[in-house]
């Protein structure tokens, strides 16, 4: 842990670089407060950044995949 002037504490985990992956499937979106589907901001084929501990690991047909919420995505990389 590193202490900065002004009392800000920066944990060692803040130094960890985000993970990178490719979106291989998405659902229809999330339901808004009005019950209507809100489209996702990511699509199949997008390269995204996400935190090391994001999502849930699953194994399907010998493939190790991550299932995660869109809110776990830090950003979409440009192609």
C-alpha distances in whole Angstrom, upper triangle without the diagonal:
4,7,10,13,15,12,11,7,6,5,5,9,9,10,13,16,19,22,25,28,32,33,36,38,37,39,41,38,37,39,39,40,44,44,44,42,40,39,36,34,34,37,38,37,34,31,28,24,22,19,18,19,22,25,27,28,32,35,38,41,38,36,32,32,29,30,28,29,29,26,24,25,23,26,29,30,33,35
4,6,10,12,10,9,6,5,6,7,11,10,11,14,17,20,23,26,30,33,35,38,39,39,40,42,40,38,41,40,41,45,45,45,43,40,40,37,35,35,38,39,38,35,32,29,25,23,20,20,21,24,28,30,31,35,37,40,43,41,38,35,34,31,33,30,30,30,28,25,26,24,26,30,30,33,35
4,7,9,7,6,5,6,9,11,14,13,14,17,20,22,26,29,32,36,37,40,41,41,42,44,41,39,42,41,41,45,45,46,44,41,41,38,36,36,40,41,40,37,34,31,27,26,23,23,24,26,30,32,34,37,40,43,46,44,41,38,37,34,35,32,32,32,29,27,28,25,28,31,32,35,38
4,6,6,5,6,7,11,13,15,13,14,18,20,23,26,29,33,36,37,41,42,41,42,44,41,39,41,40,41,44,45,45,44,41,41,38,36,36,39,41,40,36,34,31,27,26,23,24,25,27,31,33,35,39,42,45,47,45,43,39,38,35,36,33,32,32,29,27,28,25,27,30,31,33,36
4,5,7,9,11,14,16,19,17,18,22,24,26,29,32,36,39,40,44,44,43,45,46,43,41,43,42,42,46,47,47,46,42,43,40,38,38,42,43,43,39,36,33,30,29,27,28,29,30,34,37,39,42,45,48,51,49,46,43,41,38,39,36,35,34,31,30,31,27,30,33,33,36,39
4,6,9,12,15,18,20,18,20,23,25,27,30,33,36,39,40,44,44,43,44,45,42,40,41,40,40,43,45,45,44,41,41,39,37,38,41,43,43,39,37,34,30,29,27,28,29,30,34,37,39,42,46,48,51,50,47,43,41,38,39,35,34,34,30,29,30,27,29,33,34,36,40
4,6,10,13,16,18,16,18,21,24,25,29,32,35,38,39,42,43,42,43,44,40,39,40,39,39,42,44,44,43,40,41,38,36,37,41,43,42,39,36,33,29,28,25,26,27,28,32,34,36,40,43,46,49,48,45,41,40,36,37,34,33,32,29,28,29,26,29,33,34,36,40
4,6,10,13,15,13,15,18,20,22,25,28,31,34,35,39,39,38,39,40,37,36,37,36,36,40,41,41,40,37,37,35,33,33,37,39,38,35,32,29,26,24,21,23,23,25,28,31,33,37,40,43,46,44,41,38,36,33,33,30,29,29,25,24,25,23,25,29,30,33,36
4,6,10,11,10,13,15,18,20,23,27,30,33,34,37,38,37,38,40,36,35,37,36,36,40,41,41,40,37,37,34,32,33,36,38,37,34,31,28,24,22,19,20,21,22,26,29,30,34,37,40,43,41,39,35,34,31,31,28,28,28,25,23,24,22,25,28,29,32,35
4,7,8,7,9,12,14,16,20,23,26,29,31,34,35,34,36,38,35,33,36,35,36,39,40,40,38,35,35,32,30,30,33,35,34,31,28,25,21,19,16,17,18,20,24,26,28,32,34,37,40,38,36,32,31,28,29,26,26,26,23,21,22,19,22,25,26,29,32
4,5,6,8,10,13,15,18,22,25,28,29,33,33,33,34,37,34,33,35,35,36,39,39,40,38,35,35,32,30,30,33,34,33,30,27,24,20,18,15,15,15,18,21,24,25,29,32,35,38,35,33,29,28,25,26,24,24,25,22,20,21,19,22,25,26,29,32
4,5,6,8,11,14,16,20,23,27,28,31,33,33,34,37,34,34,36,36,37,41,41,41,39,36,35,32,30,30,32,33,32,29,26,23,19,17,14,13,15,17,21,23,24,28,30,33,36,34,31,28,27,24,26,24,25,25,23,20,21,19,22,25,25,28,31
4,5,5,9,11,13,17,20,23,25,28,29,29,31,33,31,30,33,33,34,38,37,37,35,33,32,29,27,26,29,29,29,26,23,20,16,14,10,10,11,14,17,19,20,24,27,30,33,30,28,24,23,21,22,20,21,22,19,16,17,16,19,22,22,26,28
4,5,8,10,13,16,20,23,25,28,29,29,30,33,30,29,32,32,33,37,37,36,34,31,31,27,25,25,28,29,28,25,22,19,15,13,10,11,12,14,18,21,22,26,28,31,34,32,29,26,24,22,23,20,21,21,18,16,16,14,17,20,20,24,26
4,6,9,13,16,19,23,25,28,30,30,32,34,32,32,34,34,36,39,39,39,36,33,32,29,27,26,28,29,28,25,21,19,15,14,11,11,14,16,20,22,23,26,29,32,34,32,29,26,25,22,24,22,23,23,20,18,18,15,17,20,20,23,25
4,6,9,13,16,20,22,25,26,27,29,31,29,29,32,33,35,38,37,37,34,32,30,27,25,23,26,26,25,22,19,16,12,11,9,8,11,13,16,19,19,23,25,28,30,28,25,22,21,19,21,19,20,20,19,15,15,13,16,18,18,22,24
4,7,9,13,17,19,22,24,24,27,30,28,28,31,32,34,37,36,36,33,30,28,25,22,21,23,23,22,19,15,13,9,9,8,8,11,13,16,19,19,22,24,27,29,27,24,21,19,18,20,18,19,19,18,14,13,11,13,15,15,18,20
4,7,10,13,15,19,20,21,23,26,24,24,28,28,31,34,33,32,29,26,25,21,19,17,19,20,18,16,12,10,6,5,5,6,10,10,13,16,16,20,22,24,26,25,21,18,17,14,16,14,16,15,14,11,10,8,10,12,12,16,18
4,7,10,13,16,18,19,22,24,23,24,27,28,31,34,33,32,28,26,24,20,19,16,18,17,16,14,10,8,5,5,6,6,9,9,11,14,14,17,18,20,23,21,18,15,13,11,14,13,15,15,15,11,10,10,11,12,12,15,17
4,7,10,13,16,17,20,23,22,23,27,28,31,33,32,31,27,25,22,19,17,14,15,14,13,10,7,6,5,6,9,9,12,11,13,15,15,17,18,20,22,20,17,14,13,11,14,13,15,14,15,12,10,10,10,9,9,12,13
4,7,9,12,14,17,20,20,21,25,27,30,32,30,29,25,23,20,17,16,12,12,11,10,8,6,5,7,8,11,11,13,12,12,14,13,15,16,17,19,17,14,12,10,9,12,12,14,13,15,12,10,11,11,10,10,13,13
4,6,9,11,15,18,18,20,24,26,29,31,29,27,23,21,18,15,14,10,10,8,6,6,4,6,9,11,14,15,16,14,14,15,15,15,16,16,18,17,14,13,10,10,12,12,14,13,15,14,11,13,12,10,10,12,12
4,6,7,11,14,14,17,20,23,26,27,25,24,20,18,15,12,12,8,7,5,5,5,7,7,10,11,15,16,17,14,13,14,14,15,16,15,17,18,14,13,10,10,10,10,12,11,14,13,10,13,12,10,11,13,13
4,7,11,14,15,18,21,24,27,29,26,24,20,19,16,14,14,10,8,5,6,8,10,11,14,15,18,19,19,16,14,15,14,14,14,13,15,15,12,12,9,10,10,12,14,13,17,16,14,17,16,14,15,16,16
4,7,10,12,15,18,21,24,25,23,21,17,17,14,12,13,10,8,6,8,10,12,13,16,16,19,20,20,17,14,15,15,14,15,13,15,17,14,14,11,11,10,11,12,12,16,15,14,17,17,15,17,18,18
4,7,8,11,14,17,21,21,19,17,13,13,10,8,10,8,7,7,10,11,13,13,16,16,19,20,20,16,14,15,16,15,17,16,18,20,17,16,13,12,10,10,10,9,13,14,13,16,16,14,17,19,19
4,6,8,11,14,18,19,16,14,11,11,9,8,11,10,9,10,14,14,17,16,19,18,21,22,21,18,15,16,17,17,19,17,20,22,19,19,15,14,11,11,10,10,14,15,15,18,18,17,20,22,22
4,7,9,12,16,16,13,11,7,8,7,7,11,11,10,12,16,16,19,18,21,21,23,25,24,21,18,19,21,20,22,21,23,26,23,23,19,18,15,14,13,12,15,17,17,20,19,18,22,23,23
4,7,9,13,14,11,9,6,5,5,5,9,10,11,13,16,16,18,17,19,19,21,24,22,19,17,18,21,21,23,22,25,27,24,23,19,17,14,13,10,9,12,14,14,17,17,17,20,22,23
4,6,10,11,9,8,5,5,7,7,11,12,14,16,20,18,21,19,20,19,21,24,22,18,16,18,21,21,24,24,27,29,26,25,21,18,15,13,10,9,11,14,15,18,18,19,22,24,26
4,7,8,5,5,5,6,9,11,14,16,17,20,23,22,24,23,24,23,24,27,25,21,20,21,24,24,27,27,30,32,29,28,24,22,18,16,13,13,14,17,18,21,22,22,26,27,29
4,5,5,6,6,6,10,12,14,17,19,22,25,23,26,24,25,23,25,28,26,23,21,23,27,27,30,30,33,35,32,31,27,24,21,18,15,14,14,18,19,21,22,22,26,28,30
4,5,8,9,10,14,15,18,20,23,26,29,27,29,27,27,26,27,30,28,25,24,26,29,30,33,33,36,38,35,34,30,27,23,21,17,17,17,20,22,24,24,26,29,31,33
4,6,9,10,14,16,19,22,23,26,29,28,31,29,30,29,30,33,31,28,27,28,31,32,35,34,38,39,37,35,32,29,26,23,20,19,20,23,24,26,27,27,31,32,35
4,7,9,12,15,18,20,22,24,28,27,29,28,29,28,29,32,30,26,25,26,29,29,32,31,34,36,34,33,29,27,23,21,18,18,19,22,23,26,26,27,30,32,34
4,6,10,13,16,18,19,22,25,24,27,26,28,27,29,32,30,26,25,26,29,29,32,31,34,36,33,32,29,26,23,21,18,17,18,22,22,25,25,25,28,29,31
4,6,9,13,15,15,18,21,21,24,22,24,24,26,29,27,24,22,23,26,26,28,27,30,32,30,29,25,23,20,18,15,14,16,19,19,22,22,22,25,26,28
4,7,9,12,14,17,20,18,21,20,22,21,24,27,26,22,20,23,25,26,28,28,31,32,29,28,24,22,19,17,14,12,13,17,16,19,18,18,22,23,25
4,7,9,10,13,16,15,18,17,19,20,22,25,25,21,20,22,24,24,27,26,29,30,27,26,22,20,17,16,13,11,13,16,15,17,16,16,19,20,21
4,5,7,11,13,12,15,13,16,16,19,22,21,18,16,19,21,22,24,24,26,28,24,23,19,17,15,13,10,7,10,13,11,14,13,12,16,17,19
4,7,11,12,10,12,11,14,14,18,21,21,17,17,20,22,23,25,25,28,28,25,24,20,18,16,14,11,8,10,12,10,12,10,9,13,14,16
4,7,9,7,9,9,12,13,16,19,19,16,15,18,19,20,22,22,24,25,21,20,17,15,14,12,11,8,11,12,9,11,9,8,11,12,14
4,6,6,9,10,14,15,19,21,21,18,17,19,20,20,21,20,23,24,20,20,16,15,14,13,13,11,14,14,12,14,12,10,12,13,13
4,6,9,11,14,16,19,21,22,18,17,18,18,18,19,18,19,21,17,17,14,14,13,14,14,13,16,16,14,16,14,12,13,14,13
4,6,9,13,15,19,20,22,19,18,20,19,19,20,19,20,21,17,17,15,15,15,15,16,14,18,17,14,16,14,10,11,11,10
4,6,10,12,16,18,20,17,17,19,19,20,21,21,22,22,19,18,15,15,15,14,15,12,15,14,11,12,10,7,7,8,8
4,7,10,14,15,18,15,16,18,18,19,20,21,22,22,18,17,14,14,15,14,15,13,15,14,10,11,9,6,5,8,8
4,7,10,13,15,12,13,16,16,18,20,21,23,22,19,17,14,12,13,12,12,10,12,10,7,7,6,4,6,9,11
4,7,10,12,10,12,15,16,19,21,22,24,23,20,17,15,13,14,12,13,11,11,9,6,5,5,6,7,11,13
4,7,8,6,9,12,13,16,19,21,24,23,19,16,14,11,12,9,10,10,9,6,5,5,7,9,11,15,17
4,6,5,9,12,13,17,19,22,25,23,20,17,15,12,13,11,12,12,11,7,8,7,10,13,15,18,20
4,6,9,11,12,15,18,20,23,21,19,15,14,11,13,12,14,15,14,10,11,11,14,16,17,21,22
4,7,8,10,14,17,20,23,21,19,15,13,10,12,10,12,14,13,9,11,12,16,18,19,23,25
4,7,9,13,16,18,22,21,18,14,12,8,9,7,9,10,10,6,8,10,13,15,17,21,23
4,7,10,13,15,19,18,15,12,9,6,5,4,7,10,10,7,10,12,15,16,19,22,23
4,6,10,13,16,16,14,10,8,5,5,6,10,13,14,11,13,16,18,19,22,25,26
4,7,10,13,12,10,7,6,5,7,9,13,15,16,14,15,18,20,20,22,25,26
4,6,10,10,8,6,5,6,7,11,14,17,19,16,18,21,22,22,24,27,27
4,7,6,5,5,6,9,10,14,18,20,22,20,20,23,25,24,25,28,28
4,5,5,7,7,10,11,15,18,21,23,21,22,25,25,25,26,28,27
4,5,8,10,14,15,19,22,24,27,25,25,28,28,27,28,30,29
4,6,9,13,15,19,22,24,27,24,24,27,28,27,27,29,28
4,6,10,12,16,19,21,23,21,21,23,24,23,23,25,24
4,7,10,13,17,19,21,18,18,21,22,21,22,25,24
4,7,10,13,15,17,15,15,18,19,18,19,22,22
4,6,10,12,14,11,12,15,16,16,18,21,22
4,7,10,12,10,11,15,16,16,19,22,23
4,6,8,6,8,12,14,14,17,20,22
4,5,5,7,11,13,14,17,20,22
4,5,5,9,10,11,15,17,19
4,5,8,10,12,16,19,21
4,6,9,12,15,18,20
4,6,8,11,14,17
4,7,10,13,16
4,6,10,13
4,7,9
4,6
4
